Amino acid sequence: MPFFKRAKVRVVHFFELFRIAVAGTEKEFTTGSINRAIFLLAIPMVLEMAMESLFAVVDIFFVSHLGVNAITTVGLTESVLTLVYTCAMGLSMAATAVVARRTGEKNPEEAAHAAMQALYVALVLSVIISIVGFVFSRDILLLMGASVEVADYGTGYTKILLTGNLVIVLLFLINGIFRGAGDAALAMRSLWLANGLNIILCPLLINGWGPVPAMGLQGAALATFIGRGTGVCYQVYHLIRGKDLIRITKEQLAPAWNTIVSILKLAAGSTAQMLIASASWIFLVRIISYFGKDAVAGYTIAIRVVIFTILPAWGMANAAAALVGQNLGAQQPDRAEKSVWRAAFLNMVFLGVVGLVFLTGAPVIIKLFSPEADVVTYGVQCLRLMSLGYVFYAYGMVITQSFNGAGDTRTPTLINLVALWMFQVPLAYSLSIWLHWGPQGVFWAIAIAESMMAVAGVLLFRRGTWKQVKI
């Protein structure tokens, strides 16, 4: 076959697979080509995370026009909200693992039953966070190192997001349920709806338009709440009334304490590993705040840009987790392992290219968000140093999610504990304050510690003990 004809056939085949992936019409991933399974699961997950990362960048773009106080408020609030994201994602990982295992066993009724129990846990968790956020928002900002000026300015923003955390928790959790069932396309559509509306409302509510008053920074928080709340309504409709892989009926509504305990154990491990990571990030922000609000603002912008690329990469990692869970449920551990190595390699190629772009284009990228010379300097330092470890991050995130997809939450928890708290935080403090490197010392510590975590994860994954985990 001539070269151009073969190329045409491959292009046509690619777009046909892309169409199937986005539409979500193929949902069997325990048989057939592993490359095809990864592609069909990863494409909607990557697109899902791409929209999440686009929202993060667009949000900070509009907020940055409100000044350094606004950027600082968002940075400090995001550090605290990371704890909420941590709980939501930990619960989501547990739901993905259990639902994927039951789906691989061809037991959709038990998969739906487990999903309902996870929802009960999420509701209780959210109420607790809402009470704390409503009462202590200003105190939380001050505790994070905000000046009195910044705390007075940003309390409304922080209060709205913490009090309305239910939409954040449910959006993550229910998408984890959909991914575990193999319906990554539905999870993608939910997040695209939520964040698409958020992106539209953000400038409208911040700056005002027509009868809509300008709300400033609080408008950004309201846009997030409305957008994600709409996405949750869409998810709930499909869980209850839809005709998808997983559907909750009245038979699944009764609480099942054994299942709740099982989910809580898995969620505790997933949450612990992420809580360890999130808490370390809070300490890092606290160290950076020692050097002033320009340092925090530059770091905040750089992290949002990093998220812009890291989140799509997490889409590949989530695909690997779903494949591990389903293939272990189908009694195919070797296929599960092959899926992980293939997904990790593809992730490395993607993040390697992104890292090169950031190394060369960091000044241009950061200046899109702030003209302040000091903010740009700190942002460029952070972006360049973190991108040095992208090749390692690529493998690390896929391996970590694969452990979780297998139900082995203990191994990545121990890796996080040792690498982040026994190494990263002390190193960041030592370099930045004792050795007077300033914020750059924190950025170096992040790149070094994350790379070490990836190497440790690969070595432990090769042992294969995750294949024997029962859930």
N, C-alpha and C positions, 0 to 999 in steps of 0.2 A: 504494500500500500504506500503511495507517495507520501512524503513528509507532511505536506500541507493538508492532505486529506486526513492523515492520522491526527494532526493537531486539531483540525475542525471537529473530529469525532470526540476527542478528549474534552474540548471546550463545551460541546453540547452535553456530554455526559456530566461534566462538572455542574453546569447550570441546572440540569435535571435533578441531580442529587441535592443541590442547594434548595430547589423548589420543594422537594420532598421534606427536607430538614425543617424549613420554615413553616410549612403547612402542618408538619407533625403527623403525616399519614402513615408512617412506618414506625412501629413501636416494639418490634422484636429485636433484641440486641444480644441474645445469648447463643445465636447461631449465625452462620455465614461469615463474611469477611470482617475482620477486626477493624481494618481501616475504614470500611463503610460504616460500621457501628460508631466509631469515634467521630467520624465526620457528621453523621446524622444527629448525634447527641450534642457534639461540641458547637456546631454552628449556631443553633438557637441560644445555647448558653453563653457563647461569646458575644452574640448580639445583645442578649439580655444584660450582660455585664458592661458592654460598650455603652449602652444607654445610661446605666448607672454612673459610669465614669464621665460621660458627656454632661450629665446633670451636675456632677461635682464641679466640673470646670466652669460651666455656664453660671452656676450659682455664685461661685467665688468671683467671677468676672463682674457680675452686676453689684455684688456686695462691695467689691474693692473700690467702686466709684463713690461709696459713702465715706471713705477715709480709713485711716489706720486703726482707729478705735473699733470700727465695724469688723475689719479683718481680724483684729485681735480677739474680739468677742467670739467670732465664728471659730477661730482656731482653738480657743480654750473650751468652748461649748462642745465642739466636735470631739475633743479629747475625752470629755465626760460621756458624751453620747456613744463613744466607742464602747463603753461598758454595756450600754443598752444593745448596741449592735452585737457585742460579744455574746450576751445571753440569747438574743434572737438567733444568731447564727449557730450557736452551740445547740440550741433546741432544733434548729433546722437540720443540722448535720445528723442528729439522732433520728429525726423523722425520716430523712433520706435513707439512712442505713437500714432502719426497720422496714420501711415501705419497699425499698429495693429488694431486700431479702425475701419478703413475702411475695413480691411480684415475680421474682425469679423462681419461687416455688409454685407459681401459678395459683395463688390464693388471694384474689382481689378483695374478698370480703374481709379477711383479716388485715389486709393492707389499709382499707378504709377505717376499720375499727381502731387500728393503731394511730391513724391520722387524727381521729376525733379525740383520743386521749391526749395527744400532743397539744391540741387546741385548748383543752381545759387547763393544762399547765401554763400555757401562754397567757391566758386571761388572768390568772391569779398573779403571775409575775408582773404583768403590766399595771395592775391596780396598785401594787406596792411602789413601783417606780413613779407612777403619777403622783401619789401622795407626797413622796420625798421631793420631787421636782417642783410641785406647786408651793410647798412651804419653804424650801431652802435654796431656790435658784440663785439669789444674790450671794448668799453665803458660799455657794459652790464656786462661783466665779472668783470671789476673793481668795478662797482656799487654793485655787489654781494659779494664783499669783497676779490676778488682775488688779490694777490700781482702782481706787475708789471711783475715779472718773469713768473708767471702762465698765466697772460693775454697775454703776447707776445707768449708764447708757444701754447696756446689753441685757439687763435682767429680764425684760419682756420677751426678748428673743429666746433666751434659755428656758424660760418658764413655759412658753408655748410648745417647744419641742419636747421637753421632758414630760410635761403633763399629757401631751398627745402621743406618747410613745407607742400606744397600742397599734397604730397603723404601721409603724416601723416593724414592730415585733411580728405582727400577722403577715405582712408582706413578705418578709424573709421566710417565715415558717411555712406558709402555704406553698410558696414556690419550691421549698425543699421537698414538700410532699409530692408536688407534681414531678419534680426531677427524679425522685426515687421511683415513681411509677413509670418513668420513661417518657413522660410527656413534657419534654423540655420546651417544645414550641408554645405550649399554653403558659408556662412560667415566663417565657420571653414576652408574650403579648401582654401579660399582666404588668410587668415592669415597664414596658414601653408606654402603656397607657398612663401609668402612674407618673413616670418621670417626664413624659411628653407634656402632660397637663401642667406639671410643676414648672417646666422650662417656659411655657407660655405665660403662666401666672406670675412668675418671679419678677420680671421687669414691670409688669402691670401693677402689681401690688406694692412694689418698692417705690416706683416713681409716680404712680397714679395715672389715670387716663379718663377723661370725661367725668362721669359721676363717681368713679372709683377714686377715693382720696389716696394721696401718697402716704404710705405707712412706714417707709424707711426700712430699717432692719427687721422690724416685726413682720413686715409684708413678706420677707423671704421665708420666715418661719411658717406663716399662714399658707404660703404657696406649697411648701413641703407637706404640710398636714392635709390640705385639700387634695393634692395630687395623689399622695400615697393612700389616702382614705378611699379615693375613687378606685384605685387599683385593687384594694382589698375587697370592695364591693363586687368587682368583676370576678375575683377569685372565688368568693363565697358562692356566687351564683353558679359557677361551674362545679363547685364541690357538691352543691345540693341539687341543682336542677339540670346540670349538664349531662352530656352523654360521652364522657371521657373515660380514660383508663381507671380512674378512681372516683367513686361517688359515695357520699355519706348519706345514708338513709336513716329512718327512725330506729332501725335495728342496731345501729352503731352508736346511738346517743347515750346509752347507759354507761356510767363510769365503770371502768375495769381496773381495779387497783393494782393487780399484778402487772398489767401492761403499763400503767402509769409509772410504777416503780422501775420497770425495765427501761422505759424511755428516760426517766430521770437519771438513772445510772449512766446511760450513754450520754445524755445531755450534760451531766456533771463533768464527765471526762472531756467532752468537746468544749464546754464552757470554760473549764479550768485551764485548758491549754490556751484558749483565746484570751481568757481573763489575765493570765500571766503575761501574755503579749501586750494586751491593751493597757494593763497597769504599768508595764514598763514604758509604754509610749507616753503615758501621763507623766511619769517621772522625767522622761526626756524633755517634754514640753516645759516642765517646771524648771529644769536646768537651763533650758534656752531662755526662759522668761527672766532669768537672772541678768541677761545681757540686754534687756529692754524690749519695747514693743515692736521696734523695727525688725529685730531678730525673729520674734514670734511671727510677725506678718510674712517675712520672707520664707520662713519654714512652712507656714500654712499654705502659701501659694505653691511652693515646690511639692508639698505632699499631695495637694489636689492634682497637680500635673502627673505625679507618679501614679496616683490612683487611676487616672485616665487610661494608663496603659496596663497597670497591674490587674485591674478588674476584668478586662477581657481575658487575660491570662488565667485568672481564677475560673473563668468559664470552661477552659480546657481541663482544669483541675477538677471541677465539679463533674464534668463528663466522665473522667476517670473514676471518680468515687461511685457514681451510679453504675458504671460497668462492673466495678469490683463487687458491689453488693448484689447485683442481679446474677452475675456469673457464679458467685459463691452459693447463692440460693439455688442455682441450677446445677450445683455440684461440678463446676468447671474451674477449679482454682488456677490451672495453668493458663487458661484463656484470660482470666482476670489479670494475672501478672503480665502477660504479653501486652494487654491493653494499656497498662500503666506505663511501661517503658516506651511504648510508641507515642503515647500522649505527652510524656515528659520531653521526648526528643523534639516533637513539633513545637512544644511550648518554648524550648530553648532557642530554636531558630527565630521565632517571633520576637522574644524579648532581647535576643542578641542584636537584632536590627534596630529595635527601639533604643537600646542602650547607646548605640553609635550616634543616633540622631540627637539624643540628649547631650552627649559629650560635646558635640560640635555646635548645637543650636541653642544651648541653655540660655544665653543672654537675651536672644531674640524672644524666646518663649516667655521668660519671666517678665520682660518689659511690656508684654501684652496686658499684664494684670496690674502693674504699678510702675509709675515713673520715678518713685523715690529711690535715690541712688543706693542708700544703705539697704533698703528692702531688696533691691535687685541683686546686690552683692551677696547677701545671705542666701537668697533663693537660688542663685546660680551655683554657689558652693554645694548646697544640699542636693540639687538635681544632679550635678555631675558626679559627686561622690557616691550617691545611692545607685546611679546607673552602672557603676563599676561592677556591682555584684549581680547584675540582671541575669547572666547566664546561670549562676548558682541558684538564684531565686526561682528560675523556671522549673528546675528539677525539684527544688524543695517544696514548692506549693503543691505540685502534683503528687509527690510522695506523701505529704501530710494528709491531703484529702483522701488518698487511697487507703491509708491506715484507718481514717474515720469511716470511710465507706464500708470497710470490712468489720467495723465495730470495735476495732482496737484503738481506743482513745487514750489509753495509758501511755503508749510509746511516744507519740508526739507531745503529750503533756510533759513528760520527763525531759525531752529534748528542749522544749521551750523554757522550762524552769532553769535548767543548767545554763543554756546559752544566753538567755536574756537577763536573768537576775544574778547569776554568779559571774557573768562575763560582761554583757553589754552595758548594763547600768553602771557598774563600777568603772568600766573603761571610759564611758562617756564622761563621768564626773571627773575622773583623773585627768583625761586629756584636756577637757574644756576649762576646768577651774584650777586644778593643781599645776598643770603644765602651761596654763594660760593660752591654750589654743583657741579659746572662745567657742562659739557655736560649731565651728568646723570640727572640733574634737568630737562633738556629738554625732555629726554626720559620718565621720570615719568609723566611730564605734558601731553605728547601725550597719554600714556596709560589711564590716568584718564579721560581726556576730551573725548576721543573716546568712552569709556565705558558709560559716561554720555549721550552722543548723542544717543547711542543705546537704552537706557532706555527711554529717551524722545520720540524717534520715535515709540517705541512699544505702549506707552500710548496714543499717538495721533492717531496712526493707528486704535486703538480699537474704536475710536469715529465714524468711518465710513463715515466721510464727503467726503472722496475721491470718494465714489461711485456715487456722484451726479455731478461730474465735466463733463462738455460738451466740446468736442473739434471737 
